[in-house]
């Protein structure tokens, strides 16, 4: 399941009515699992072992996997590379960065496809020296555990400061009453981009001012959303469960064509 599905299960008012004691392994991927969701699952389903996995259509199978015993202490990691895979963290010039430093995840191994069907331009752009360039920004620690911070195209540059949207989303998801969050960058003629959030509230709603106060207490000031759009309908997702942030950016642009912050 994608992480949002676990969160929606937990929000179901009849969740505790079902006997899920036989559920032993919960695999997830496609997006980071919020720490608050991991904690709630551990509390309500203590026998469930969560296993994060990372892969893509271009890899045809997982590239990394989290050892179950490590999920609790490394909940923000996508695990370690599988024996046949290689993950390298590269800078914009195609050079591997030191451990702990952010860069783009490049993936190599027998599971990686050789290219895109009948699309030599895309193949030349996204495959280099046997590696597939994932478009994900992340890092690798000294023990080989890999972390994904954001999609390269979704990372926000606010006045020269990089804002990883997943960090902001995880903070907002920890606030009571928040069911789903998607953070996007919106155009700004002064700063380049500003931080905005689409928030789906659970039953009972969310106080926007209190939510932003919560963000201010947990995040650097430049990461705090400058506008929140509250909605009742679920966030748009593709068939794999990933949030369609392009659709949200288009929706914002249609409502705020000048790119100035709402409110």
C-alpha positions as protocol buffer text, in pm:
chain_id: "A"
residue {
  index: 1
  type: UNK
  ca { x: 0 y: 0 z: 0 }
}
residue {
  index: 2
  type: UNK
  ca { x: 105 y: 362 z: -38 }
}
residue {
  index: 3
  type: UNK
  ca { x: 137 y: 546 z: 297 }
}
residue {
  index: 4
  type: UNK
  ca { x: -184 y: 745 z: 243 }
}
residue {
  index: 5
  type: UNK
  ca { x: -382 y: 420 z: 239 }
}
residue {
  index: 6
  type: UNK
  ca { x: -252 y: 324 z: 583 }
}
residue {
  index: 7
  type: UNK
  ca { x: -346 y: 666 z: 715 }
}
residue {
  index: 8
  type: UNK
  ca { x: -697 y: 640 z: 569 }
}
residue {
  index: 9
  type: UNK
  ca { x: -736 y: 297 z: 732 }
}
residue {
  index: 10
  type: UNK
  ca { x: -645 y: 446 z: 1069 }
}
residue {
  index: 11
  type: UNK
  ca { x: -901 y: 723 z: 1019 }
}
residue {
  index: 12
  type: UNK
  ca { x: -1181 y: 477 z: 947 }
}
residue {
  index: 13
  type: UNK
  ca { x: -1415 y: 490 z: 1251 }
}
residue {
  index: 14
  type: UNK
  ca { x: -1468 y: 112 z: 1228 }
}
residue {
  index: 15
  type: UNK
  ca { x: -1096 y: 25 z: 1207 }
}
residue {
  index: 16
  type: UNK
  ca { x: -1079 y: -126 z: 1557 }
}
residue {
  index: 17
  type: UNK
  ca { x: -1383 y: -345 z: 1492 }
}
residue {
  index: 18
  type: UNK
  ca { x: -1182 y: -577 z: 1267 }
}
residue {
  index: 19
  type: UNK
  ca { x: -949 y: -851 z: 1385 }
}
residue {
  index: 20
  type: UNK
  ca { x: -622 y: -778 z: 1206 }
}
residue {
  index: 21
  type: UNK
  ca { x: -398 y: -983 z: 1435 }
}
residue {
  index: 22
  type: UNK
  ca { x: -298 y: -1214 z: 1147 }
}
residue {
  index: 23
  type: UNK
  ca { x: -158 y: -922 z: 946 }
}
residue {
  index: 24
  type: UNK
  ca { x: 217 y: -972 z: 985 }
}
residue {
  index: 25
  type: UNK
  ca { x: 392 y: -765 z: 714 }
}
residue {
  index: 26
  type: UNK
  ca { x: 291 y: -428 z: 578 }
}
residue {
  index: 27
  type: UNK
  ca { x: 487 y: -323 z: 274 }
}
residue {
  index: 28
  type: UNK
  ca { x: 473 y: 37 z: 158 }
}
residue {
  index: 29
  type: UNK
  ca { x: 631 y: 265 z: -97 }
}
residue {
  index: 30
  type: UNK
  ca { x: 555 y: 533 z: -352 }
}
residue {
  index: 31
  type: UNK
  ca { x: 591 y: 809 z: -93 }
}
residue {
  index: 32
  type: UNK
  ca { x: 748 y: 863 z: 252 }
}
residue {
  index: 33
  type: UNK
  ca { x: 555 y: 717 z: 545 }
}
residue {
  index: 34
  type: UNK
  ca { x: 488 y: 992 z: 802 }
}
residue {
  index: 35
  type: UNK
  ca { x: 642 y: 917 z: 1141 }
}
residue {
  index: 36
  type: UNK
  ca { x: 305 y: 978 z: 1307 }
}
residue {
  index: 37
  type: UNK
  ca { x: 147 y: 704 z: 1093 }
}
residue {
  index: 38
  type: UNK
  ca { x: 424 y: 458 z: 1182 }
}
residue {
  index: 39
  type: UNK
  ca { x: 368 y: 536 z: 1551 }
}
residue {
  index: 40
  type: UNK
  ca { x: -9 y: 489 z: 1530 }
}
residue {
  index: 41
  type: UNK
  ca { x: 27 y: 159 z: 1346 }
}
residue {
  index: 42
  type: UNK
  ca { x: 274 y: 33 z: 1607 }
}
residue {
  index: 43
  type: UNK
  ca { x: 27 y: 126 z: 1881 }
}
residue {
  index: 44
  type: UNK
  ca { x: -283 y: -27 z: 1725 }
}
residue {
  index: 45
  type: UNK
  ca { x: -122 y: -318 z: 1537 }
}
residue {
  index: 46
  type: UNK
  ca { x: 179 y: -420 z: 1748 }
}
residue {
  index: 47
  type: UNK
  ca { x: 233 y: -744 z: 1551 }
}
residue {
  index: 48
  type: UNK
  ca { x: 258 y: -566 z: 1217 }
}
residue {
  index: 49
  type: UNK
  ca { x: 609 y: -531 z: 1074 }
}
residue {
  index: 50
  type: UNK
  ca { x: 637 y: -238 z: 834 }
}
residue {
  index: 51
  type: UNK
  ca { x: 877 y: -270 z: 542 }
}
residue {
  index: 52
  type: UNK
  ca { x: 950 y: 25 z: 317 }
}
residue {
  index: 53
  type: UNK
  ca { x: 1059 y: -50 z: -38 }
}
residue {
  index: 54
  type: UNK
  ca { x: 1175 y: 177 z: -319 }
}
residue {
  index: 55
  type: UNK
  ca { x: 1148 y: 119 z: -688 }
}
residue {
  index: 56
  type: UNK
  ca { x: 992 y: 251 z: -1008 }
}
residue {
  index: 57
  type: UNK
  ca { x: 853 y: 139 z: -1340 }
}
residue {
  index: 58
  type: UNK
  ca { x: 1204 y: 182 z: -1480 }
}
residue {
  index: 59
  type: UNK
  ca { x: 1347 y: -60 z: -1223 }
}
residue {
  index: 60
  type: UNK
  ca { x: 1073 y: -324 z: -1274 }
}
residue {
  index: 61
  type: UNK
  ca { x: 1114 y: -434 z: -909 }
}
residue {
  index: 62
  type: UNK
  ca { x: 1238 y: -297 z: -574 }
}
residue {
  index: 63
  type: UNK
  ca { x: 1583 y: -141 z: -555 }
}
residue {
  index: 64
  type: UNK
  ca { x: 1599 y: -90 z: -180 }
}
residue {
  index: 65
  type: UNK
  ca { x: 1416 y: -250 z: 111 }
}
residue {
  index: 66
  type: UNK
  ca { x: 1399 y: -173 z: 481 }
}
residue {
  index: 67
  type: UNK
  ca { x: 1495 y: -455 z: 719 }
}
residue {
  index: 68
  type: UNK
  ca { x: 1181 y: -489 z: 937 }
}
residue {
  index: 69
  type: UNK
  ca { x: 1372 y: -453 z: 1263 }
}
residue {
  index: 70
  type: UNK
  ca { x: 1499 y: -111 z: 1155 }
}
residue {
  index: 71
  type: UNK
  ca { x: 1168 y: 55 z: 1063 }
}
residue {
  index: 72
  type: UNK
  ca { x: 1102 y: 188 z: 1412 }
}
residue {
  index: 73
  type: UNK
  ca { x: 1440 y: 358 z: 1445 }
}
residue {
  index: 74
  type: UNK
  ca { x: 1482 y: 461 z: 1080 }
}
residue {
  index: 75
  type: UNK
  ca { x: 1126 y: 538 z: 979 }
}
residue {
  index: 76
  type: UNK
  ca { x: 1236 y: 810 z: 740 }
}
residue {
  index: 77
  type: UNK
  ca { x: 1461 y: 575 z: 538 }
}
residue {
  index: 78
  type: UNK
  ca { x: 1370 y: 365 z: 233 }
}
residue {
  index: 79
  type: UNK
  ca { x: 1613 y: 96 z: 347 }
}
residue {
  index: 80
  type: UNK
  ca { x: 1933 y: -40 z: 198 }
}
residue {
  index: 81
  type: UNK
  ca { x: 2013 y: -140 z: -159 }
}
residue {
  index: 82
  type: UNK
  ca { x: 1928 y: -500 z: -245 }
}
residue {
  index: 83
  type: UNK
  ca { x: 2230 y: -726 z: -318 }
}
residue {
  index: 84
  type: UNK
  ca { x: 2201 y: -689 z: -695 }
}
residue {
  index: 85
  type: UNK
  ca { x: 2135 y: -314 z: -697 }
}
residue {
  index: 86
  type: UNK
  ca { x: 2357 y: -10 z: -674 }
}
residue {
  index: 87
  type: UNK
  ca { x: 2236 y: 330 z: -558 }
}
residue {
  index: 88
  type: UNK
  ca { x: 2458 y: 636 z: -600 }
}
residue {
  index: 89
  type: UNK
  ca { x: 2381 y: 989 z: -480 }
}
residue {
  index: 90
  type: UNK
  ca { x: 2494 y: 1232 z: -748 }
}
residue {
  index: 91
  type: UNK
  ca { x: 2522 y: 1608 z: -786 }
}
residue {
  index: 92
  type: UNK
  ca { x: 2403 y: 1806 z: -1087 }
}
residue {
  index: 93
  type: UNK
  ca { x: 2737 y: 1747 z: -1261 }
}
residue {
  index: 94
  type: UNK
  ca { x: 2713 y: 1368 z: -1232 }
}
residue {
  index: 95
  type: UNK
  ca { x: 2962 y: 1334 z: -946 }
}
residue {
  index: 96
  type: UNK
  ca { x: 2892 y: 1121 z: -640 }
}
residue {
  index: 97
  type: UNK
  ca { x: 2845 y: 1329 z: -326 }
}
residue {
  index: 98
  type: UNK
  ca { x: 2983 y: 1243 z: 21 }
}
residue {
  index: 99
  type: UNK
  ca { x: 2772 y: 1030 z: 254 }
}
residue {
  index: 100
  type: UNK
  ca { x: 2501 y: 1234 z: 423 }
}
residue {
  index: 101
  type: UNK
  ca { x: 2492 y: 1500 z: 153 }
}
residue {
  index: 102
  type: UNK
  ca { x: 2181 y: 1544 z: -66 }
}
residue {
  index: 103
  type: UNK
  ca { x: 2177 y: 1467 z: -435 }
}
residue {
  index: 104
  type: UNK
  ca { x: 1985 y: 1277 z: -702 }
}
residue {
  index: 105
  type: UNK
  ca { x: 1941 y: 903 z: -666 }
}
residue {
  index: 106
  type: UNK
  ca { x: 2095 y: 713 z: -958 }
}
residue {
  index: 107
  type: UNK
  ca { x: 2017 y: 342 z: -980 }
}
residue {
  index: 108
  type: UNK
  ca { x: 2197 y: 57 z: -1157 }
}
residue {
  index: 109
  type: UNK
  ca { x: 2151 y: -319 z: -1163 }
}
residue {
  index: 110
  type: UNK
  ca { x: 1993 y: -602 z: -1363 }
}
residue {
  index: 111
  type: UNK
  ca { x: 1643 y: -484 z: -1268 }
}
residue {
  index: 112
  type: UNK
  ca { x: 1686 y: -150 z: -1449 }
}
residue {
  index: 113
  type: UNK
  ca { x: 1539 y: -135 z: -1800 }
}
residue {
  index: 114
  type: UNK
  ca { x: 1783 y: -43 z: -2082 }
}
residue {
  index: 115
  type: UNK
  ca { x: 1577 y: 257 z: -2194 }
}
residue {
  index: 116
  type: UNK
  ca { x: 1239 y: 389 z: -2303 }
}
residue {
  index: 117
  type: UNK
  ca { x: 1057 y: 219 z: -2588 }
}
residue {
  index: 118
  type: UNK
  ca { x: 1093 y: 416 z: -2911 }
}
residue {
  index: 119
  type: UNK
  ca { x: 1205 y: 727 z: -2722 }
}
residue {
  index: 120
  type: UNK
  ca { x: 1580 y: 775 z: -2771 }
}
residue {
  index: 121
  type: UNK
  ca { x: 1565 y: 1137 z: -2650 }
}
residue {
  index: 122
  type: UNK
  ca { x: 1424 y: 1039 z: -2310 }
}
residue {
  index: 123
  type: UNK
  ca { x: 1664 y: 745 z: -2288 }
}
residue {
  index: 124
  type: UNK
  ca { x: 1965 y: 972 z: -2351 }
}
residue {
  index: 125
  type: UNK
  ca { x: 1835 y: 1220 z: -2094 }
}
residue {
  index: 126
  type: UNK
  ca { x: 1759 y: 978 z: -1809 }
}
residue {
  index: 127
  type: UNK
  ca { x: 2010 y: 694 z: -1855 }
}
residue {
  index: 128
  type: UNK
  ca { x: 2381 y: 760 z: -1806 }
}
residue {
  index: 129
  type: UNK
  ca { x: 2668 y: 513 z: -1782 }
}
residue {
  index: 130
  type: UNK
  ca { x: 2445 y: 221 z: -1691 }
}
residue {
  index: 131
  type: UNK
  ca { x: 2251 y: 423 z: -1433 }
}
residue {
  index: 132
  type: UNK
  ca { x: 1892 y: 542 z: -1442 }
}
residue {
  index: 133
  type: UNK
  ca { x: 1850 y: 895 z: -1307 }
}
residue {
  index: 134
  type: UNK
  ca { x: 1549 y: 869 z: -1080 }
}
residue {
  index: 135
  type: UNK
  ca { x: 1463 y: 1237 z: -1039 }
}
residue {
  index: 136
  type: UNK
  ca { x: 1442 y: 1181 z: -662 }
}
residue {
  index: 137
  type: UNK
  ca { x: 1648 y: 1389 z: -421 }
}
residue {
  index: 138
  type: UNK
  ca { x: 1789 y: 1204 z: -122 }
}
residue {
  index: 139
  type: UNK
  ca { x: 2100 y: 1090 z: 63 }
}
residue {
  index: 140
  type: UNK
  ca { x: 2279 y: 784 z: 196 }
}
residue {
  index: 141
  type: UNK
  ca { x: 2414 y: 758 z: 549 }
}
residue {
  index: 142
  type: UNK
  ca { x: 2735 y: 594 z: 666 }
}
residue {
  index: 143
  type: UNK
  ca { x: 2556 y: 260 z: 716 }
}
residue {
  index: 144
  type: UNK
  ca { x: 2418 y: 252 z: 362 }
}
residue {
  index: 145
  type: UNK
  ca { x: 2061 y: 347 z: 450 }
}
residue {
  index: 146
  type: UNK
  ca { x: 1902 y: 557 z: 177 }
}
residue {
  index: 147
  type: UNK
  ca { x: 1668 y: 852 z: 231 }
}
residue {
  index: 148
  type: UNK
  ca { x: 1439 y: 1028 z: -16 }
}
residue {
  index: 149
  type: UNK
  ca { x: 1357 y: 1391 z: 52 }
}
residue {
  index: 150
  type: UNK
  ca { x: 1155 y: 1496 z: -248 }
}
residue {
  index: 151
  type: UNK
  ca { x: 1106 y: 1473 z: -620 }
}
residue {
  index: 152
  type: UNK
  ca { x: 1356 y: 1701 z: -791 }
}
residue {
  index: 153
  type: UNK
  ca { x: 1072 y: 1876 z: -973 }
}
residue {
  index: 154
  type: UNK
  ca { x: 872 y: 1920 z: -650 }
}
residue {
  index: 155
  type: UNK
  ca { x: 1150 y: 2071 z: -437 }
}
residue {
  index: 156
  type: UNK
  ca { x: 1074 y: 2437 z: -363 }
}
residue {
  index: 157
  type: UNK
  ca { x: 1334 y: 2712 z: -399 }
}
residue {
  index: 158
  type: UNK
  ca { x: 1215 y: 2998 z: -180 }
}
residue {
  index: 159
  type: UNK
  ca { x: 1452 y: 3290 z: -207 }
}
residue {
  index: 160
  type: UNK
  ca { x: 1752 y: 3060 z: -247 }
}
residue {
  index: 161
  type: UNK
  ca { x: 1649 y: 2827 z: 37 }
}
residue {
  index: 162
  type: UNK
  ca { x: 1560 y: 2470 z: -53 }
}
residue {
  index: 163
  type: UNK
  ca { x: 1235 y: 2340 z: 93 }
}
residue {
  index: 164
  type: UNK
  ca { x: 1172 y: 1965 z: 75 }
}
residue {
  index: 165
  type: UNK
  ca { x: 796 y: 1930 z: 58 }
}
residue {
  index: 166
  type: UNK
  ca { x: 789 y: 1592 z: 233 }
}
residue {
  index: 167
  type: UNK
  ca { x: 939 y: 1746 z: 548 }
}
residue {
  index: 168
  type: UNK
  ca { x: 663 y: 2006 z: 563 }
}
residue {
  index: 169
  type: UNK
  ca { x: 396 y: 1746 z: 485 }
}
residue {
  index: 170
  type: UNK
  ca { x: 514 y: 1517 z: 767 }
}
residue {
  index: 171
  type: UNK
  ca { x: 493 y: 1802 z: 1018 }
}
residue {
  index: 172
  type: UNK
  ca { x: 142 y: 1894 z: 906 }
}
residue {
  index: 173
  type: UNK
  ca { x: 24 y: 1532 z: 911 }
}
residue {
  index: 174
  type: UNK
  ca { x: 122 y: 1513 z: 1278 }
}
residue {
  index: 175
  type: UNK
  ca { x: -140 y: 1777 z: 1361 }
}
residue {
  index: 176
  type: UNK
  ca { x: -475 y: 1638 z: 1488 }
}
residue {
  index: 177
  type: UNK
  ca { x: -750 y: 1632 z: 1231 }
}
residue {
  index: 178
  type: UNK
  ca { x: -526 y: 1635 z: 923 }
}
residue {
  index: 179
  type: UNK
  ca { x: -598 y: 1341 z: 693 }
}
residue {
  index: 180
  type: UNK
  ca { x: -395 y: 1428 z: 383 }
}
residue {
  index: 181
  type: UNK
  ca { x: -147 y: 1700 z: 287 }
}
residue {
  index: 182
  type: UNK
  ca { x: 26 y: 1803 z: -32 }
}
residue {
  index: 183
  type: UNK
  ca { x: 274 y: 2092 z: -34 }
}
residue {
  index: 184
  type: UNK
  ca { x: 357 y: 2272 z: -357 }
}
residue {
  index: 185
  type: UNK
  ca { x: 568 y: 2564 z: -471 }
}
residue {
  index: 186
  type: UNK
  ca { x: 381 y: 2854 z: -627 }
}
residue {
  index: 187
  type: UNK
  ca { x: 536 y: 3127 z: -845 }
}
residue {
  index: 188
  type: UNK
  ca { x: 649 y: 3449 z: -677 }
}
residue {
  index: 189
  type: UNK
  ca { x: 808 y: 3742 z: -864 }
}
residue {
  index: 190
  type: UNK
  ca { x: 1021 y: 3830 z: -559 }
}
residue {
  index: 191
  type: UNK
  ca { x: 1125 y: 3498 z: -402 }
}
residue {
  index: 192
  type: UNK
  ca { x: 1091 y: 3272 z: -703 }
}
residue {
  index: 193
  type: UNK
  ca { x: 856 y: 3036 z: -520 }
}
residue {
  index: 194
  type: UNK
  ca { x: 643 y: 3034 z: -209 }
}
residue {
  index: 195
  type: UNK
  ca { x: 522 y: 2743 z: 2 }
}
residue {
  index: 196
  type: UNK
  ca { x: 154 y: 2649 z: -12 }
}
residue {
  index: 197
  type: UNK
  ca { x: -33 y: 2349 z: 125 }
}
residue {
  index: 198
  type: UNK
  ca { x: -348 y: 2163 z: 29 }
}
residue {
  index: 199
  type: UNK
  ca { x: -496 y: 2004 z: 340 }
}
residue {
  index: 200
  type: UNK
  ca { x: -772 y: 1744 z: 359 }
}
residue {
  index: 201
  type: UNK
  ca { x: -924 y: 1742 z: 706 }
}
residue {
  index: 202
  type: UNK
  ca { x: -1071 y: 1449 z: 888 }
}
residue {
  index: 203
  type: UNK
  ca { x: -1415 y: 1466 z: 1041 }
}
residue {
  index: 204
  type: UNK
  ca { x: -1429 y: 1769 z: 1270 }
}
residue {
  index: 205
  type: UNK
  ca { x: -1216 y: 1994 z: 1053 }
}
residue {
  index: 206
  type: UNK
  ca { x: -888 y: 2175 z: 1114 }
}
residue {
  index: 207
  type: UNK
  ca { x: -821 y: 2525 z: 1247 }
}
residue {
  index: 208
  type: UNK
  ca { x: -593 y: 2684 z: 987 }
}
residue {
  index: 209
  type: UNK
  ca { x: -431 y: 2935 z: 1223 }
}
residue {
  index: 210
  type: UNK
  ca { x: -355 y: 2667 z: 1482 }
}
residue {
  index: 211
  type: UNK
  ca { x: -213 y: 2441 z: 1212 }
}
residue {
  index: 212
  type: UNK
  ca { x: 23 y: 2715 z: 1094 }
}
residue {
  index: 213
  type: UNK
  ca { x: 127 y: 2782 z: 1455 }
}
residue {
  index: 214
  type: UNK
  ca { x: 213 y: 2413 z: 1483 }
}
residue {
  index: 215
  type: UNK
  ca { x: 424 y: 2440 z: 1166 }
}
residue {
  index: 216
  type: UNK
  ca { x: 601 y: 2750 z: 1298 }
}
residue {
  index: 217
  type: UNK
  ca { x: 695 y: 2563 z: 1616 }
}
residue {
  index: 218
  type: UNK
  ca { x: 842 y: 2268 z: 1422 }
}
residue {
  index: 219
  type: UNK
  ca { x: 993 y: 2423 z: 1108 }
}
residue {
  index: 220
  type: UNK
  ca { x: 1229 y: 2701 z: 1006 }
}
residue {
  index: 221
  type: UNK
  ca { x: 1031 y: 3012 z: 916 }
}
residue {
  index: 222
  type: UNK
  ca { x: 1098 y: 2987 z: 542 }
}
residue {
  index: 223
  type: UNK
  ca { x: 947 y: 2636 z: 535 }
}
residue {
  index: 224
  type: UNK
  ca { x: 616 y: 2735 z: 696 }
}
residue {
  index: 225
  type: UNK
  ca { x: 334 y: 2745 z: 437 }
}
residue {
  index: 226
  type: UNK
  ca { x: 223 y: 3095 z: 349 }
}
residue {
  index: 227
  type: UNK
  ca { x: -117 y: 2972 z: 243 }
}
residue {
  index: 228
  type: UNK
  ca { x: -337 y: 2674 z: 324 }
}
residue {
  index: 229
  type: UNK
  ca { x: -620 y: 2553 z: 105 }
}
residue {
  index: 230
  type: UNK
  ca { x: -858 y: 2339 z: 308 }
}
residue {
  index: 231
  type: UNK
  ca { x: -1064 y: 2084 z: 117 }
}
residue {
  index: 232
  type: UNK
  ca { x: -1297 y: 1796 z: 192 }
}
residue {
  index: 233
  type: UNK
  ca { x: -1242 y: 1592 z: -124 }
}
residue {
  index: 234
  type: UNK
  ca { x: -938 y: 1361 z: -138 }
}
residue {
  index: 235
  type: UNK
  ca { x: -619 y: 1474 z: -309 }
}
residue {
  index: 236
  type: UNK
  ca { x: -588 y: 1377 z: -677 }
}
residue {
  index: 237
  type: UNK
  ca { x: -380 y: 1063 z: -723 }
}
residue {
  index: 238
  type: UNK
  ca { x: -261 y: 846 z: -1010 }
}
residue {
  index: 239
  type: UNK
  ca { x: -351 y: 473 z: -1027 }
}
residue {
  index: 240
  type: UNK
  ca { x: -42 y: 393 z: -813 }
}
residue {
  index: 241
  type: UNK
  ca { x: -163 y: 622 z: -534 }
}
residue {
  index: 242
  type: UNK
  ca { x: 88 y: 904 z: -585 }
}
residue {
  index: 243
  type: UNK
  ca { x: -41 y: 1257 z: -538 }
}
residue {
  index: 244
  type: UNK
  ca { x: -69 y: 1450 z: -865 }
}
residue {
  index: 245
  type: UNK
  ca { x: 100 y: 1771 z: -762 }
}
residue {
  index: 246
  type: UNK
  ca { x: 91 y: 1905 z: -1115 }
}
residue {
  index: 247
  type: UNK
  ca { x: -290 y: 1900 z: -1095 }
}
residue {
  index: 248
  type: UNK
  ca { x: -274 y: 2091 z: -767 }
}
residue {
  index: 249
  type: UNK
  ca { x: -35 y: 2348 z: -914 }
}
residue {
  index: 250
  type: UNK
  ca { x: -272 y: 2391 z: -1208 }
}
residue {
  index: 251
  type: UNK
  ca { x: -566 y: 2432 z: -971 }
}
residue {
  index: 252
  type: UNK
  ca { x: -378 y: 2694 z: -772 }
}
residue {
  index: 253
  type: UNK
  ca { x: -278 y: 2882 z: -1087 }
}
residue {
  index: 254
  type: UNK
  ca { x: -637 y: 2884 z: -1209 }
}
residue {
  index: 255
  type: UNK
  ca { x: -748 y: 3045 z: -883 }
}
residue {
  index: 256
  type: UNK
  ca { x: -443 y: 3269 z: -821 }
}
residue {
  index: 257
  type: UNK
  ca { x: -304 y: 3346 z: -1162 }
}
residue {
  index: 258
  type: UNK
  ca { x: -59 y: 3609 z: -1035 }
}
residue {
  index: 259
  type: UNK
  ca { x: 115 y: 3359 z: -806 }
}
residue {
  index: 260
  type: UNK
  ca { x: 74 y: 3579 z: -501 }
}
residue {
  index: 261
  type: UNK
  ca { x: 1 y: 3401 z: -173 }
}
residue {
  index: 262
  type: UNK
  ca { x: -359 y: 3348 z: -75 }
}
residue {
  index: 263
  type: UNK
  ca { x: -488 y: 3518 z: 237 }
}
